[in-house]
Amino acid sequence: MGLFERYLTVWVALGILLGVGLGLAGPAVFQAVAALEVAQVNLVVAVFIWVMIYPMMIQIDWHAVRDVRKKPQALLLTLVVNWLIKPFTMAALGVLFFHHLFAPWVDPASANEYIAGMILLGVAPCTAMVFVWSQLVKGDASYTLVQVSVNDLIMVVAFAPIAAFLLGVTELTVPWETLLLSTMLYVVLPLLAGLATRHLLVRRSDHAVGDFVARLKPWSIAGLIATVVLLFGFQARTIVAQPLVIALIAVPLVLQSYGIFFIAWWGAKWLRLRHDIAGPACLIGTSNFFELAVAVAISLFGLNSGAALATVVGVLVEVPVMLSLVALINARRPTEHLAGA
């Protein structure tokens, strides 16, 4: 492992501190960057995420993608966890904590909005960042692409009905521009660029792909750190102004993340999935499509609502939690299967 990968947790921690510090020192700069968005998708963050996932897209072998049908267990596991379990456990945890355990510290109206934000996160499985987590656990790039693509297709038809049911509303306005633009920016365009690059490199030599990806890897990690700095810079004032509320929201979100991961982990063990397929399968449901969740929360409840705040807290807790799960999966890599003891 290189210097960046070996101390990734340290770099992320420094990025969090740097982001909060810069956000407090120069809020106008971050407000200007935050304003550079189309359909609730921040273009600067999109560029950094693109830098992160482009190297993984180069590694995708289209012939391997077509072979996924021969080993569909991991895809089925991901779909069951993402759509039949995760939204409902998120809603249940929200009710448990904010209507019962945290009721003495949170007024009922705010509690309902926090629960709504959590539900929106639970119904939006990750699209972009999962490519980063997959790369960090040495996941099968082709299989990860298939898992993300199928989840995106399901999200188009399932997001609104499930979210509406759990939120108890009859009409839910889904920002289709956000959903489609994010899919285009985070999946389609980097995939096309990666396939074109791979085609050119393979024609050059057998090891050209590996050499090129190795040179890009530090840039991929730098993109992750830059994304962390921006996200925490955007929310620096909120973090400082409402530390208790953020901590309260973070508790059920962290429990949900670890809980969903270990449900998928148990399923992967039971199915005896190969490590490079099982790792990403366990991580996809654990992380969230935060752009979509934030956009829907703002459109339904308003920019300064508790629902919008809850979706933002989801962004804040995701990176540290996912890094800990990446470390756990990598600790199991020597075994032939994730199920191995």
C-alpha positions as CSV (number, residue, x, y, z in Angstrom):
1,M,0.0,0.0,0.0
2,G,1.2,3.5,-0.8
3,L,1.5,6.4,1.6
4,F,-1.9,7.7,0.8
5,E,-3.7,4.4,1.3
6,R,-1.8,3.4,4.4
7,Y,-2.7,6.5,6.3
8,L,-6.1,7.2,4.6
9,T,-7.9,7.6,7.9
10,V,-5.4,10.2,9.0
11,W,-5.8,12.2,5.8
12,V,-9.6,12.1,6.1
13,A,-9.4,13.3,9.7
14,L,-7.2,16.1,8.7
15,G,-9.5,16.9,5.8
16,I,-12.4,17.1,8.2
17,L,-10.6,19.5,10.5
18,L,-9.3,21.6,7.5
19,G,-12.8,21.7,6.0
20,V,-14.4,23.0,9.2
21,G,-11.6,25.4,9.8
22,L,-11.7,26.9,6.3
23,G,-15.5,26.9,6.4
24,L,-15.4,29.1,9.6
25,A,-12.6,31.3,8.3
26,G,-13.9,31.9,4.8
27,P,-17.6,31.1,4.7
28,A,-18.1,33.4,1.6
29,V,-15.8,31.2,-0.4
30,F,-17.6,28.0,0.4
31,Q,-21.0,29.7,-0.2
32,A,-19.8,30.7,-3.7
33,V,-18.6,27.1,-4.4
34,A,-21.9,25.7,-3.0
35,A,-23.8,27.9,-5.4
36,L,-22.1,26.2,-8.4
37,E,-24.8,23.6,-8.8
38,V,-27.2,22.3,-11.4
39,A,-30.4,20.4,-10.2
40,Q,-29.1,20.3,-6.6
41,V,-25.8,18.6,-7.8
42,N,-22.7,20.6,-6.9
43,L,-20.4,20.7,-9.9
44,V,-17.2,21.1,-7.9
45,V,-18.0,18.1,-5.8
46,A,-19.0,16.2,-9.0
47,V,-15.5,16.9,-10.5
48,F,-13.8,15.6,-7.4
49,I,-16.0,12.4,-7.3
50,W,-15.3,12.0,-11.0
51,V,-11.6,12.1,-10.3
52,M,-12.1,9.4,-7.6
53,I,-14.0,6.9,-9.6
54,Y,-12.4,7.3,-13.1
55,P,-9.4,5.1,-12.2
56,M,-11.8,2.3,-11.2
57,M,-13.8,2.6,-14.4
58,I,-10.6,2.0,-16.4
59,Q,-10.3,-1.4,-14.7
60,I,-13.8,-2.5,-15.8
61,D,-13.7,-5.4,-18.3
62,W,-16.9,-5.4,-20.3
63,H,-16.6,-9.1,-21.0
64,A,-16.6,-9.6,-17.2
65,V,-19.7,-7.5,-16.9
66,R,-21.6,-9.8,-19.2
67,D,-20.5,-12.8,-17.0
68,V,-22.3,-11.4,-14.0
69,R,-25.4,-13.5,-14.9
70,K,-23.3,-16.6,-14.0
71,K,-23.0,-15.4,-10.4
72,P,-26.1,-13.4,-9.5
73,Q,-26.1,-14.1,-5.7
74,A,-24.2,-10.9,-4.7
75,L,-26.5,-8.8,-6.9
76,L,-29.6,-10.4,-5.3
77,L,-28.1,-9.8,-1.8
78,T,-27.6,-6.1,-2.6
79,L,-31.1,-5.7,-3.9
80,V,-32.7,-7.4,-0.9
81,V,-30.7,-5.4,1.6
82,N,-31.2,-2.0,-0.3
83,W,-34.9,-2.2,-1.0
84,L,-36.5,-4.8,1.3
85,I,-34.6,-4.1,4.5
86,K,-32.7,-0.8,4.7
87,P,-35.5,1.8,4.2
88,F,-37.6,0.1,6.9
89,T,-34.9,-0.3,9.5
90,M,-34.0,3.3,9.0
91,A,-37.5,4.4,9.6
92,A,-37.8,2.1,12.7
93,L,-34.6,3.5,14.2
94,G,-35.7,7.1,13.6
95,V,-39.0,6.4,15.4
96,L,-37.3,4.6,18.2
97,F,-34.7,7.3,18.9
98,F,-36.7,10.5,18.2
99,H,-40.1,9.5,19.4
100,H,-38.9,7.6,22.5
101,L,-35.2,7.6,23.5
102,F,-34.4,11.2,22.6
103,A,-37.9,12.6,23.2
104,P,-36.9,14.6,26.3
105,W,-34.4,16.6,24.2
106,V,-36.3,17.1,20.9
107,D,-39.6,18.7,20.3
108,P,-42.2,16.5,18.4
109,A,-42.2,18.7,15.2
110,S,-38.4,18.6,14.9
111,A,-38.4,14.9,15.7
112,N,-40.7,14.2,12.8
113,E,-38.5,16.2,10.4
114,Y,-35.3,14.3,11.6
115,I,-37.1,11.0,11.0
116,A,-38.1,12.2,7.5
117,G,-34.6,13.1,6.6
118,M,-33.4,9.7,7.8
119,I,-36.0,7.9,5.7
120,L,-34.9,9.8,2.6
121,L,-31.3,8.6,3.2
122,G,-32.5,5.1,3.7
123,V,-34.3,5.0,0.4
124,A,-31.4,6.3,-1.6
125,P,-28.6,3.7,-2.0
126,C,-25.2,5.0,-3.0
127,T,-24.3,5.7,-6.6
128,A,-20.9,7.4,-6.8
129,M,-18.9,6.9,-3.6
130,V,-19.4,3.1,-3.6
131,F,-16.9,2.9,-6.5
132,V,-14.3,4.5,-4.1
133,W,-15.1,2.0,-1.3
134,S,-15.0,-0.9,-3.8
135,Q,-11.6,0.2,-5.0
136,L,-10.3,0.4,-1.4
137,V,-11.3,-3.2,-0.7
138,K,-9.9,-4.4,-4.0
139,G,-13.4,-5.1,-5.2
140,D,-14.4,-6.5,-8.6
141,A,-14.8,-3.3,-10.6
142,S,-17.1,-4.9,-13.2
143,Y,-19.4,-6.5,-10.7
144,T,-19.6,-3.2,-8.7
145,L,-20.7,-1.4,-11.9
146,V,-23.5,-3.9,-12.4
147,Q,-24.7,-3.6,-8.8
148,V,-24.7,0.2,-9.0
149,S,-26.4,0.3,-12.4
150,V,-29.2,-2.1,-11.4
151,N,-29.8,-0.1,-8.2
152,D,-30.0,3.1,-10.2
153,L,-32.6,1.6,-12.5
154,I,-34.7,0.3,-9.5
155,M,-34.3,3.7,-7.8
156,V,-36.1,5.4,-10.7
157,V,-39.3,3.4,-10.0
158,A,-39.0,2.5,-6.3
159,F,-37.7,5.7,-4.6
160,A,-40.9,7.7,-4.7
161,P,-43.3,5.0,-3.7
162,I,-41.2,3.7,-0.8
163,A,-40.4,7.1,0.5
164,A,-44.0,8.3,0.2
165,F,-45.2,5.2,2.1
166,L,-42.7,5.6,4.9
167,L,-43.2,9.4,5.1
168,G,-47.0,9.0,5.2
169,V,-47.6,11.3,2.3
170,T,-49.7,10.7,-0.8
171,E,-47.6,12.7,-3.2
172,L,-43.8,12.9,-3.3
173,T,-42.0,15.3,-5.7
174,V,-38.9,13.5,-6.9
175,P,-36.3,15.8,-8.4
176,W,-35.8,13.8,-11.5
177,E,-33.2,16.2,-12.8
178,T,-31.0,15.5,-9.8
179,L,-31.5,11.7,-10.2
180,L,-30.7,11.7,-13.9
181,L,-27.9,14.2,-13.8
182,S,-26.2,12.4,-10.9
183,T,-26.4,9.1,-12.7
184,M,-25.0,10.7,-15.8
185,L,-22.1,12.5,-14.0
186,Y,-21.2,9.7,-11.6
187,V,-21.8,6.5,-13.7
188,V,-22.3,7.0,-17.4
189,L,-19.7,9.6,-18.3
190,P,-16.8,8.2,-16.2
191,L,-17.8,4.7,-17.5
192,L,-17.5,5.8,-21.1
193,A,-14.3,7.6,-20.4
194,G,-12.9,4.6,-18.6
195,L,-13.9,2.2,-21.4
196,A,-12.3,4.4,-24.0
197,T,-9.1,4.8,-22.0
198,R,-8.9,1.0,-21.4
199,H,-9.4,0.3,-25.1
200,L,-6.4,2.6,-25.9
201,L,-4.2,1.2,-23.2
202,V,-4.9,-2.5,-23.9
203,R,-3.8,-1.9,-27.5
204,R,-0.5,-0.5,-26.2
205,S,0.6,-3.4,-24.0
206,D,-0.7,-6.0,-21.5
207,H,0.4,-4.1,-18.4
208,A,-0.4,-0.6,-19.6
209,V,-3.8,-0.6,-17.8
210,G,-2.2,-1.5,-14.4
211,D,0.6,1.0,-14.8
212,F,-1.8,3.8,-15.7
213,V,-4.2,3.1,-12.8
214,A,-1.3,3.0,-10.4
215,R,-0.2,6.5,-11.5
216,L,-3.8,7.7,-11.0
217,K,-4.3,6.2,-7.6
218,P,-2.9,9.2,-5.6
219,W,-5.1,11.5,-7.5
220,S,-8.1,9.3,-6.7
221,I,-7.3,9.6,-2.9
222,A,-6.7,13.3,-3.3
223,G,-10.2,13.6,-4.8
224,L,-11.7,11.9,-1.8
225,I,-9.8,14.2,0.6
226,A,-10.9,17.3,-1.4
227,T,-14.5,16.1,-1.3
228,V,-14.3,15.7,2.4
229,V,-12.9,19.2,2.8
230,L,-15.7,20.7,0.7
231,L,-18.5,18.9,2.4
232,F,-17.3,19.8,5.9
233,G,-16.6,23.3,4.8
234,F,-20.1,23.7,3.5
235,Q,-21.5,22.6,6.9
236,A,-18.9,24.1,9.2
237,R,-21.2,26.7,10.8
238,T,-24.0,24.2,11.3
239,I,-21.6,21.8,12.9
240,V,-20.4,24.4,15.4
241,A,-23.9,25.9,16.0
242,Q,-25.8,22.7,16.6
243,P,-23.3,20.1,17.9
244,L,-25.9,18.4,20.2
245,V,-28.5,18.0,17.5
246,I,-26.0,16.7,15.1
247,A,-24.7,14.2,17.7
248,L,-28.3,13.0,18.3
249,I,-29.0,12.5,14.6
250,A,-25.7,10.8,14.1
251,V,-26.4,8.1,16.7
252,P,-29.2,6.2,14.8
253,L,-27.5,6.9,11.5
254,V,-24.3,5.2,12.7
255,L,-26.2,2.3,14.1
256,Q,-28.1,1.9,10.8
257,S,-24.9,1.9,8.8
258,Y,-23.2,-0.8,10.9
259,G,-26.4,-2.8,11.2
260,I,-27.0,-2.9,7.5
261,F,-23.4,-3.7,6.8
262,F,-23.5,-6.7,9.2
263,I,-26.8,-7.9,7.7
264,A,-25.2,-7.9,4.3
265,W,-22.0,-9.4,5.8
266,W,-24.0,-12.3,7.3
267,G,-25.7,-12.8,3.9
268,A,-22.4,-12.8,2.1
269,K,-21.0,-15.4,4.5
270,W,-24.1,-17.6,4.1
271,L,-23.8,-17.4,0.3
272,R,-20.0,-17.9,0.5
273,L,-19.3,-15.1,-1.9
274,R,-15.8,-14.4,-3.1
275,H,-14.1,-11.5,-1.3
276,D,-13.8,-9.1,-4.2
277,I,-17.5,-9.4,-4.9
278,A,-18.7,-9.7,-1.3
279,G,-16.9,-6.6,-0.1
280,P,-18.6,-4.1,-2.5
281,A,-22.0,-6.0,-2.0
282,C,-21.8,-5.3,1.7
283,L,-20.8,-1.6,1.2
284,I,-23.4,-0.5,-1.4
285,G,-26.3,-0.5,1.0
286,T,-24.3,0.9,3.8
287,S,-23.6,4.2,2.0
288,N,-26.2,6.6,0.7
289,F,-27.0,8.7,-2.4
290,F,-26.8,11.9,-0.4
291,E,-27.3,14.3,-3.3
292,L,-30.7,12.9,-4.0
293,A,-31.7,12.7,-0.3
294,V,-30.6,16.3,0.4
295,A,-32.4,17.6,-2.8
296,V,-35.7,15.8,-1.9
297,A,-35.5,17.0,1.8
298,I,-35.1,20.6,0.7
299,S,-37.9,20.4,-1.9
300,L,-40.3,18.8,0.6
301,F,-39.4,20.5,3.9
302,G,-37.3,23.5,3.1
303,L,-33.6,24.4,3.2
304,N,-33.5,25.1,6.9
305,S,-35.7,22.1,7.9
306,G,-34.7,19.3,10.3
307,A,-35.1,16.9,7.4
308,A,-32.5,18.7,5.4
309,L,-30.2,18.8,8.4
310,A,-30.6,15.0,9.0
311,T,-29.6,14.3,5.4
312,V,-26.5,16.5,5.8
313,V,-25.5,14.7,9.0
314,G,-25.8,11.5,6.9
315,V,-23.0,13.0,4.7
316,L,-20.9,13.9,7.7
317,V,-21.0,10.4,9.3
318,E,-20.6,8.4,6.1
319,V,-16.9,8.8,5.4
320,P,-15.6,7.8,8.8
321,V,-18.0,4.9,9.1
322,M,-17.2,3.6,5.6
323,L,-13.5,3.9,6.2
324,S,-13.9,1.7,9.3
325,L,-15.9,-0.9,7.4
326,V,-13.3,-0.8,4.6
327,A,-10.6,-1.6,7.2
328,L,-12.8,-4.5,8.5
329,I,-13.2,-6.0,5.1
330,N,-9.5,-5.6,4.3
331,A,-8.6,-7.4,7.5
332,R,-10.5,-10.4,6.1
333,R,-8.8,-10.4,2.7
334,P,-6.3,-13.3,3.3
335,T,-9.2,-15.8,3.4
336,E,-10.5,-17.3,0.2
337,H,-14.1,-16.3,1.0
338,L,-15.6,-13.6,3.1
339,A,-17.1,-16.6,5.0
340,G,-13.7,-17.9,5.9
341,A,-12.7,-17.8,9.5
